[in-house]
């Protein structure tokens, strides 16, 4: 199975944020344990997004951390990222897998067992599941699913589940107990007074609670590069993350 880190930091490019400073702070604490997902606002042009992704990838490579690119898979290929992540309004998962190839990490968004299973059969390496709790990071998200929603998805799929949405260190144990392998954050680190300290607190919460058993994890069972998925065309989830 491809290596999927347990702590994912998604870049925050909203006005007033400094995504590279936050990435630097988080990497200084987490090093190779961190996965940085490059995500930009919808109206960001490709050149600006590319320049950010290049800098994030360079910083990750220097410490052995992984870099993924959300939504814009051509940028993931252009910078040599480890892979990408797609939401419901991005490329279908089977198409994204064909773009990235069989060796790349490919995350997909889900919030229920049906969409999670469809995404895995279409080629997802892991699922980003949520929002777990209320969050102001992204507009238009559906109601939070809580730890029980994580449990329903995690028990239905043979790939790691990364919980997202309103994540705090205090909420990590319940999410891991529900079957999450790790967590993804935006504001918990980018909005913190001390992003390095916030990263350290999340890592402590993760390492104090071991991930769920892994024997069932393997490659995405339904994906065939010659024909796509038997569920080709079905989206990854109700909403992107």
N, C-alpha and C positions, 0 to 999 in steps of 0.2 A: 504494500500500500504506500502511496505517496505520503510524505511527511506533512502533516497539518498541525501547525502550531496551536497552542491553547489560548494565547492572548493575541487578539487582532486589534490593531489601532487603525481606524479609518480617518483619513485626512479631513480636516475641517477647513474649508476654503470660504466660509461665510465672511462678510465684511468685518474687519476688525480682528480677524484671526491670523496667526502666523504659523501655517502648517509645518514649515521646515524647522522652526524653532521647537515646536512640540515634538516632532519626530526625533530631533537631536536629543531632547531631554529623555524621551522614552527609551531610545536606543542606548543611552548612556547607562541605564539601569538594567534593561532587559536583554540587550545584546541579541544573540541568536535565538532567544526564546520568543522574540516578537515577530509577528507578521504585520507588515504595514500594507494596508489597502489604499491605493491612491483613488480617491473619489473627488470629483469637482462638481461645482454647480452646473445645472443643465445649460445655462447660457454661456459657459466658459468655452472659448474657441480652442480648437485642437492644438494650436501652437503653444498657447499658455499651458494647457493640460500636459502636453508633451514635455515642456521644460520643467514643470513640477515633477513629473514622473521620473525623468532622467536623474534629477537631484535626489529623489527619494531612493531610487534603485541604487545609486552610487553609495549613499549612506548605509543602506542595508547590506550591500556587498562587503563593505569595509569591516563589518562586525559579524558577518555570517547569518544575518537575518533574511527573511523571505519578503519579497515584494510582489504584490498582486495589483492588478488594475481593475477597477470596477467599471462596468458598462462598455467602455471603449476598448474593445479587444485588439483593434489595430495598433493601439498604443502599447499594449502589453507585448505584442510581437516586436514592435519597433525598438523597445528598450531592453528586450531580453528578459522580461519579468518571469517569475516562476509560474505565472498563470493569471487568471482573472476571476471575476465574480459577476454574475448577471442577475438582474431582477426581472420582475414580471413584464416590464415594458421594454426590455432589451431583446437581443436575439434569443430565440428558443434555445433551450439547453443543448439539444442535439446539434443545432447549427453552430453554437458556440464551441462545442467539442470539436467539430470539424475544422473550425478556424484555428483553434489552439493546438490541435493534434493530441495524440493519445497520452503523451508523457506529461502534459501540463496539469497543474492544479486548477480545477474548475469548481468554483462555488456557485450555488444557486439559492435563491430565496424561497422559503416555504413557511406556512403557518398551520398546516394541517397534514395528516397522514397521506391523504390522496395526492395533494400537490407535491409533497415530499417524495413519495414513491415514484411519481411520474418523473420528477427531476433526476432521481438516481438512475432510473431505467434509461433516461436520455443521456446520461454520461456525467452527472455531477460527482465530484470527488468528496464534497462535504456540503452540508446545508447550513445556511444562515437562517435561524428560526426566530421569529418575533413579530411585532415588538413584545417583549416579555412584560415590561412595565411601561407606564406612561413616559413619553420623552418629548422634548421640544426641539430636538435636533433636526427633525424632518417633518414637513407639513403633510397632511392628508393621509396619515397612517391609520390603519384600522384599530379596533379596541385591543388592549393588551391581552395576551393569552396566559400569562403567568406561568409558574412552574408546571402546572398540570398540562398546559398546552405543549410545553417542551417534552413532557413525558409521553404524550400521545404520539408525537412525531418520532422521537428517539427510539421508541419501542417498535416502530414500523419500518425503519430503514437500516441498511447495513453499512452506513457511512457515518463519520463524525458529525455531530450537531453542535453548531456554534450559536449560543444564545446572544441575542442583541436587543437593545431597547431598554433604557433606564437602568443600566447595569451599575451597581456599586459593589464595593468589596463585601458589604454586609449581605448582599443578595446572592453572592456567588455560591455559598454552600447549598442553598435550596435548589438552585438551578443544576448544579452538578449531581445532587442527589436524585433529581428528576431524570437524569440521563444525558445532560449536556456534557460534551467533551471540553469545551472552552467557552470563552465569551468574546464578543466584539464590542468596542466602545468608540464613541466619538467625544461627546461632551464631558464624560467622566475624566478624561485626560486633557483635552484641548481647553476646557473651561475651568480647569483647576488652577488655583493660585500657584501651585508647584507641580507641574506636570510630571516631573521625575518621581516625586513622592507619591503622586497618585498612581503612577505605573507600578511602583514598588508595592503599594498596598494591594493592588489587584493581583500581582504575581504571588504575593504571600497568601492571599485567599485561595488562589488556584493550587499552589503547591501543597498547602495544608490539607487539601481535599483531593484524593487521587481520582483520575478520570474513570469512567465506567469500564468494565471489562471489554477487551477488544477482539476476542476470537472471531466474532461474526463479521468484522470489517474486512472489506476486500475491494476489488475493482468494481466499478459500476456495472451491474449484471446485464442490463438491457441494451447497452450501447454496442453497435457494430459499425465500424467506420465505413463499411461498404454500403450500408443501407439506412443509417441513422437508427432511431429508436422505434420500437413498435408503437410508442406513444408520441411519435413525432408531431410537433406542432402544439403540444399542450404546454402551457406556461409554467413558470417556476413557482408562482405563488400569487396571492391576492394582490399584493402590492410590493414594489421594490423596497430595498432597505436603504 
